[in-house]
Amino acid sequence: MAVTLYKETTYGVSHLVESIRRGEIALPDIQRPFVWQATKVRDLFDSMYKGFPVGYLLFWETGAEPGARQIGVDTKQSVPRLLIVDGQQRLTSLFAVMTNNVVVRDDYSEGRIRVAFRPTDGTFAVSDAAVEKDPEFIPDISALWSGAGRRATTKQYLARLGSRRKVDDAEEGRLEDAIDRLFNLQNYPFTVVELSAAVDEEQVAEIFVRVNSEGVTLVQADFILTLMSVFWEKGRRELEDFCRDCKLPSLSGASPFNWYIQPKPPQLLRATVALGFRRAVLRHVYTLLRGRDLDTGQPSPEHRDQQFAALAAAQQQVLNLTHWHEFLQCLERAGFRGAKMISSQNAIIFGYAMWLIGRVDYRVSVSRLREVIARWFFMTQTTSRYSGTFETQVERDLSRLSEVKPGDADGFVTVLTRIIDGTLTPDFWQTTLPNELASSASKSPALLAYIAALNILDADALLSTVKVRSRLDPAITARKGVERHHLFPRAYLRRSGVNSTPRINQIANMALVDWPENVAISDKPPAEYWPEQLAVRHLPPAVLADQMRWHALPDNWTKLTYDEFLVQRQKLMAEVAREAFAKLADHSYAPAYPVAGQPAPVKATNRVHYGVSVADLLDAGSLAAGALLINLTDDVEATVIGDGRVEFDGTAYDSPSGASDAAHGGSTNGWLYWLADTKEGLRPLAALRDELRQPSADES
């Protein structure tokens, strides 16, 4: 006989709202942030008003014993009986509208959902300035269930409408009936499937994938964050706040803001798990936090409390601002100056975990730890150590520390040094890295390692007195900075029969120059423009020799064939990286660090917010996922992703302007910069936006 893993029941909306209010049903906004557009909330109420089905809800019993309380809170808050697995956006919409509560959006901003209703024809609309002024609309239906209430709201609406036009008794009755029908949506029935507490997380994930129509996949971090929402909400909130504060500079003191990463809760959770449990496979951690023994699978509330205590202690260290900024200085020491130089965020997250383990568990001094972690990060970033199936590699690295006793700083440093030296062998520098440089990828870890090396060596831009380091400062946005210039110009190579764009754009054919030189060189062959530039610059022989070495230019390079030049320069670039890496172990090496927690102020822009996003264009069918975006002037391309972001050069940006800034190298208006490849031909994104958008409040 088949085992029943669920039961099916029906709940009215008011019961669901009250259960959420009482805490019986957990509505953790961090597990599935509110990402619906206001138009979807409008459509939800429209469907319910018309009596259409709006889907089922999937809950999961927590299995918490009766009377269980949350961990680490002053109030005796009960543990919820049910978790929401599927249907969070709908329940968030209903709860927020019917209780007049704010929602936390995907970017951590807060706001209310305001839906309007026109009783004359049962039309729902997103509230805006025009709707607010229209007496035919109730501008905010939340007033029916909270605030003024149904009777007062109806009376106010009829009085307002009557002041603008005549309303006879028959029409007034019809309007009251329509409002009553809207009010009674609190009794709308939802079919609810409740999964048994005996169902494990893998089964829940499989059930969710099979029945979910959005194509969303649950991962282990979702379950752990959900458990935090149930048993330790305070810790979840602290984690969320830290991630939000990483996005914007603080005007009131130190904050976790930085130029390298804007972490999401699941990422920092991995650092916490690595520190607290020496684990990278989150499935094991989830089992522990549910209070189950890894071997027997038997539950134990006492064991669960112990594991959450360990998680809380580790998270306190992870969210410590001193630890955070001291670690980020390790990245600066390693030559990496911002997010554009990072190809692996995992390298940052697990580098931070290793820094914390060294500082907290092995008591390594900050100065000594800064040196070894800078070398560790350079190694993991350059070799893509934590790409692909990274959990296995992380646990292998963590296991190497199992024989080192707590407080043994020498033992910790010795283990990491052995791993670094065993990875970056002479063969790596002489063979592997040159081969990795035989690429045209602008986000290649090998290229980023070479650029980091130029920062470490405090190198000049080629034929310039400007330092590469200063022009790569992420806190400064210049109209033009250091650019990657073709040493064998593009037009020259095409005339010579080299027509492959990837071959023309080889890493070894690019050098960092101060922007005026890039304009002056144009498309002349090296043997012609190089002597001209040397004559103009008048660089002292010693300075020119340093620049030739830093920029890995072979002797008599202008006389080499293109193929000979690429091979020789790849080897020289690897040697520059090796020289810089060796300098990281030099105690006298000390780059100029930015002040921790005090980033340069963000310069305001003159961009106008039109209230339309790329996601709205996708929803309206104006764009399709995978649509190509082009800029003809800069000869660059980007792609529209299904979630509304724009991908350029392997990085997803939240807005068209973010992608255009990266493509152009300065502040741009992405809506005007990008041309979308549509059925009607190439059209500016701004044209598609203007066709869709509604007037803003100011315009109205």
URLIN-V705349 format. One record per helix or strand of 2 or more residues. SS is the DSSP state (hx for helix, st for strand). FROM is the first residue (numbers start at 0). TO is the last residue. Records with the same first field share a line. If there is no record, write none. Layout:
# URLIN-V705349
SS = FROM-TO ; FROM-TO
This chain:
# URLIN-V705349
st = 5-11 ; 24-25 ; 56-60 ; 81-85 ; 101-104 ; 109-111 ; 114-117 ; 122-125 ; 188-194 ; 481-485 ; 509-513 ; 627-630 ; 635-639 ; 645-647 ; 650-652 ; 674-677 ; 680-683
hx = 12-21 ; 37-48 ; 87-98 ; 128-132 ; 140-143 ; 149-161 ; 168-186 ; 200-210 ; 219-230 ; 232-244 ; 264-276 ; 281-288 ; 300-317 ; 320-332 ; 338-340 ; 344-360 ; 365-382 ; 389-398 ; 408-422 ; 425-435 ; 444-455 ; 467-470 ; 489-494 ; 500-503 ; 506-508 ; 514-520 ; 525-536 ; 540-549 ; 556-558 ; 561-582 ; 613-619 ; 655-663 ; 669-672 ; 684-691
